[in-house]
Amino acid sequence: MTIIANILPYIQIILSIILIGAILLQQSSAGVGGALGGGDGGGLYNTRRGFEKFLFILTIVVSILFAISSFVAIFIK
């Protein structure tokens, strides 16, 4: 258990950096109007393909891993 307790902070730092990068690299189609309640009136649905889909899935996986590592850190201490 002491090995996990020693390595876990470094794992959390790496996961947090990857998560921040994955979130910042994602494109947002909503501009200022979308943030304030207005929209472009488009009912178009845009499917994720290629690198955008990879970033989306990576963000989900890394956030789940980060949450699990946080719970493990709570239970170890």
C-alpha positions in Angstrom: 0.0 0.0 0.0 2.9 2.4 0.6 4.0 2.0 -3.0 0.6 3.0 -4.2 0.4 5.9 -1.8 3.8 7.2 -3.0 3.0 6.9 -6.8 -0.6 8.1 -6.7 0.1 11.8 -6.5 2.2 11.6 -9.6 -0.5 9.6 -11.4 -3.0 12.3 -10.5 -0.8 15.1 -11.8 -0.3 13.3 -15.1 -4.0 12.5 -15.5 -4.9 16.1 -14.6 -2.5 17.5 -17.3 -3.9 15.1 -19.9 -7.4 16.0 -18.9 -6.8 19.8 -19.1 -5.1 19.3 -22.5 -8.0 17.2 -23.9 -10.6 19.7 -22.7 -8.7 22.7 -24.2 -8.2 21.0 -27.5 -11.9 20.3 -28.0 -13.8 22.7 -30.3 -16.9 24.4 -29.2 -19.5 25.3 -31.8 -21.3 27.6 -29.4 -20.1 31.2 -29.4 -21.1 34.1 -27.1 -24.6 34.0 -28.3 -25.0 30.4 -27.3 -23.6 31.1 -23.9 -26.1 33.9 -23.4 -29.1 31.9 -24.4 -29.2 32.8 -28.0 -28.6 30.3 -30.7 -27.9 30.3 -34.4 -31.3 28.6 -34.9 -29.6 25.5 -36.3 -31.1 22.2 -35.4 -28.2 20.5 -37.1 -26.6 17.7 -35.3 -22.8 17.4 -35.8 -21.3 13.9 -35.4 -17.8 13.6 -34.0 -15.3 12.0 -36.4 -11.7 11.3 -36.3 -9.5 13.3 -33.9 -12.6 15.1 -32.4 -14.1 11.7 -31.4 -10.8 10.5 -30.1 -10.5 13.6 -27.9 -14.1 13.2 -26.7 -13.5 9.6 -25.6 -10.1 10.4 -24.2 -11.7 13.1 -22.0 -14.3 10.7 -20.7 -11.8 7.9 -19.9 -9.2 10.2 -18.3 -11.9 11.9 -16.1 -13.1 8.5 -14.9 -9.5 7.4 -14.2 -8.9 10.7 -12.3 -12.1 10.2 -10.2 -11.1 6.6 -9.4 -7.6 7.7 -8.4 -9.1 10.4 -6.2 -11.3 7.9 -4.4 -8.4 5.5 -4.0 -6.4 8.4 -2.5 -9.2 9.1 0.0 -9.4 5.5 1.1 -5.6 5.0 1.4 -5.2 7.9 3.8 
